[in-house]
Amino acid sequence: MSFLKMVEEKLEIAYDNFIGKIFKGPIQPGEIANRAIRSMLRNKKKSINKNYVPNYYRIGLSKDDYMNIQPIANALSEEICELLTINAVERNLSILGTPVVDIEIEHN
């Protein structure tokens, strides 16, 4: 990973944490989807002719956030899978199989 990519990743994490502390409230589906896309891009692996990205994503939420999302969790998982596939195609990335997104309570 290049130095600039590492700096960008650290700044994204710091920004997300900073905004999360200022604007406390339930997590929004769009935030979850954006983090899944960032995770996909962060974890791509270069092969001989292709760039592969993961096909499994585990999203851990606090109990309160999970209870807020739970009524739409299955639909949200499917929507994030579609979004990951679209983003991979747009960026010429390869996913082996269909993406799977599991949304669950994070156990600390």
C-alpha positions as YAML, in Angstrom:
chain: A
units: angstrom
residues:
- id: 1
  name: MET
  ca: [0.00, 0.00, 0.00]
- id: 2
  name: SER
  ca: [1.41, 3.37, -0.99]
- id: 3
  name: PHE
  ca: [2.11, 6.02, 1.60]
- id: 4
  name: LEU
  ca: [-0.61, 8.31, 0.24]
- id: 5
  name: LYS
  ca: [-3.19, 5.50, 0.35]
- id: 6
  name: MET
  ca: [-2.28, 4.81, 3.99]
- id: 7
  name: VAL
  ca: [-2.62, 8.51, 4.86]
- id: 8
  name: GLU
  ca: [-5.97, 8.69, 3.02]
- id: 9
  name: GLU
  ca: [-7.26, 5.62, 4.89]
- id: 10
  name: LYS
  ca: [-6.19, 7.04, 8.27]
- id: 11
  name: LEU
  ca: [-7.83, 10.38, 7.49]
- id: 12
  name: GLU
  ca: [-11.09, 8.64, 6.48]
- id: 13
  name: ILE
  ca: [-11.15, 6.70, 9.75]
- id: 14
  name: ALA
  ca: [-10.38, 9.81, 11.80]
- id: 15
  name: TYR
  ca: [-13.05, 11.79, 9.96]
- id: 16
  name: ASP
  ca: [-15.66, 9.05, 10.44]
- id: 17
  name: ASN
  ca: [-14.84, 8.82, 14.15]
- id: 18
  name: PHE
  ca: [-14.91, 12.61, 14.57]
- id: 19
  name: ILE
  ca: [-18.24, 13.02, 12.77]
- id: 20
  name: GLY
  ca: [-19.68, 10.04, 14.67]
- id: 21
  name: LYS
  ca: [-18.86, 11.68, 17.99]
- id: 22
  name: ILE
  ca: [-20.29, 15.07, 16.99]
- id: 23
  name: PHE
  ca: [-23.48, 13.81, 15.37]
- id: 24
  name: LYS
  ca: [-24.47, 10.95, 17.61]
- id: 25
  name: GLY
  ca: [-27.49, 9.16, 16.34]
- id: 26
  name: PRO
  ca: [-28.47, 5.88, 14.78]
- id: 27
  name: ILE
  ca: [-26.33, 4.70, 11.90]
- id: 28
  name: GLN
  ca: [-27.89, 5.17, 8.49]
- id: 29
  name: PRO
  ca: [-28.02, 2.50, 5.76]
- id: 30
  name: GLY
  ca: [-26.02, 4.73, 3.42]
- id: 31
  name: GLU
  ca: [-23.18, 4.92, 5.94]
- id: 32
  name: ILE
  ca: [-23.07, 1.13, 6.15]
- id: 33
  name: ALA
  ca: [-23.01, 0.81, 2.36]
- id: 34
  name: ASN
  ca: [-20.23, 3.40, 1.99]
- id: 35
  name: ARG
  ca: [-18.08, 1.62, 4.55]
- id: 36
  name: ALA
  ca: [-18.61, -1.70, 2.76]
- id: 37
  name: ILE
  ca: [-17.41, -0.12, -0.50]
- id: 38
  name: ARG
  ca: [-14.36, 1.38, 1.23]
- id: 39
  name: SER
  ca: [-13.61, -2.02, 2.76]
- id: 40
  name: MET
  ca: [-13.87, -3.64, -0.68]
- id: 41
  name: LEU
  ca: [-11.40, -1.16, -2.15]
- id: 42
  name: ARG
  ca: [-9.02, -1.37, 0.82]
- id: 43
  name: ASN
  ca: [-8.85, -5.15, 0.60]
- id: 44
  name: LYS
  ca: [-8.31, -5.64, -3.13]
- id: 45
  name: LYS
  ca: [-5.53, -8.01, -4.13]
- id: 46
  name: LYS
  ca: [-3.53, -7.69, -7.32]
- id: 47
  name: SER
  ca: [-3.10, -10.88, -9.31]
- id: 48
  name: ILE
  ca: [-1.30, -11.38, -12.60]
- id: 49
  name: ASN
  ca: [-3.99, -9.81, -14.78]
- id: 50
  name: LYS
  ca: [-6.79, -8.91, -12.37]
- id: 51
  name: ASN
  ca: [-7.58, -7.10, -9.16]
- id: 52
  name: TYR
  ca: [-9.65, -9.29, -6.84]
- id: 53
  name: VAL
  ca: [-11.90, -8.01, -4.10]
- id: 54
  name: PRO
  ca: [-13.50, -9.96, -1.24]
- id: 55
  name: ASN
  ca: [-16.86, -11.61, -1.70]
- id: 56
  name: TYR
  ca: [-17.70, -11.84, 2.02]
- id: 57
  name: TYR
  ca: [-18.43, -8.85, 4.25]
- id: 58
  name: ARG
  ca: [-19.33, -9.04, 7.94]
- id: 59
  name: ILE
  ca: [-20.79, -5.83, 9.25]
- id: 60
  name: GLY
  ca: [-20.76, -5.57, 13.03]
- id: 61
  name: LEU
  ca: [-23.03, -2.99, 14.60]
- id: 62
  name: SER
  ca: [-23.65, -1.96, 18.18]
- id: 63
  name: LYS
  ca: [-26.74, -3.54, 19.71]
- id: 64
  name: ASP
  ca: [-28.68, -0.27, 19.42]
- id: 65
  name: ASP
  ca: [-27.70, 0.27, 15.77]
- id: 66
  name: TYR
  ca: [-28.48, -3.35, 14.96]
- id: 67
  name: MET
  ca: [-31.94, -3.08, 16.52]
- id: 68
  name: ASN
  ca: [-32.54, 0.06, 14.45]
- id: 69
  name: ILE
  ca: [-31.47, -1.67, 11.21]
- id: 70
  name: GLN
  ca: [-32.84, -5.15, 11.98]
- id: 71
  name: PRO
  ca: [-36.28, -4.68, 10.33]
- id: 72
  name: ILE
  ca: [-34.59, -4.00, 7.00]
- id: 73
  name: ALA
  ca: [-31.37, -6.01, 7.52]
- id: 74
  name: ASN
  ca: [-32.07, -8.64, 4.85]
- id: 75
  name: ALA
  ca: [-33.10, -6.09, 2.23]
- id: 76
  name: LEU
  ca: [-30.14, -3.89, 3.15]
- id: 77
  name: SER
  ca: [-27.74, -6.84, 2.82]
- id: 78
  name: GLU
  ca: [-29.07, -7.58, -0.67]
- id: 79
  name: GLU
  ca: [-28.86, -3.93, -1.66]
- id: 80
  name: ILE
  ca: [-25.25, -3.66, -0.44]
- id: 81
  name: CYS
  ca: [-24.38, -6.83, -2.40]
- id: 82
  name: GLU
  ca: [-25.77, -5.23, -5.56]
- id: 83
  name: LEU
  ca: [-23.91, -2.00, -4.83]
- id: 84
  name: LEU
  ca: [-20.63, -3.86, -4.28]
- id: 85
  name: THR
  ca: [-21.07, -5.72, -7.57]
- id: 86
  name: ILE
  ca: [-21.84, -2.51, -9.48]
- id: 87
  name: ASN
  ca: [-18.83, -0.73, -7.96]
- id: 88
  name: ALA
  ca: [-16.55, -3.66, -8.73]
- id: 89
  name: VAL
  ca: [-17.67, -3.71, -12.38]
- id: 90
  name: GLU
  ca: [-17.27, 0.07, -12.71]
- id: 91
  name: ARG
  ca: [-13.72, -0.19, -11.34]
- id: 92
  name: ASN
  ca: [-12.83, -3.30, -13.36]
- id: 93
  name: LEU
  ca: [-12.40, -5.40, -10.19]
- id: 94
  name: SER
  ca: [-13.10, -9.13, -9.98]
- id: 95
  name: ILE
  ca: [-15.28, -10.79, -7.35]
- id: 96
  name: LEU
  ca: [-15.29, -14.57, -7.20]
- id: 97
  name: GLY
  ca: [-18.96, -15.41, -6.92]
- id: 98
  name: THR
  ca: [-21.75, -13.27, -5.59]
- id: 99
  name: PRO
  ca: [-20.94, -11.00, -2.64]
- id: 100
  name: VAL
  ca: [-22.39, -11.98, 0.73]
- id: 101
  name: VAL
  ca: [-23.10, -9.37, 3.41]
- id: 102
  name: ASP
  ca: [-23.88, -10.45, 6.97]
- id: 103
  name: ILE
  ca: [-25.13, -7.77, 9.35]
- id: 104
  name: GLU
  ca: [-24.83, -8.71, 13.00]
- id: 105
  name: ILE
  ca: [-24.29, -7.38, 16.50]
- id: 106
  name: GLU
  ca: [-20.64, -6.64, 17.21]
- id: 107
  name: HIS
  ca: [-19.43, -8.54, 20.26]
- id: 108
  name: ASN
  ca: [-16.62, -6.66, 21.94]
...
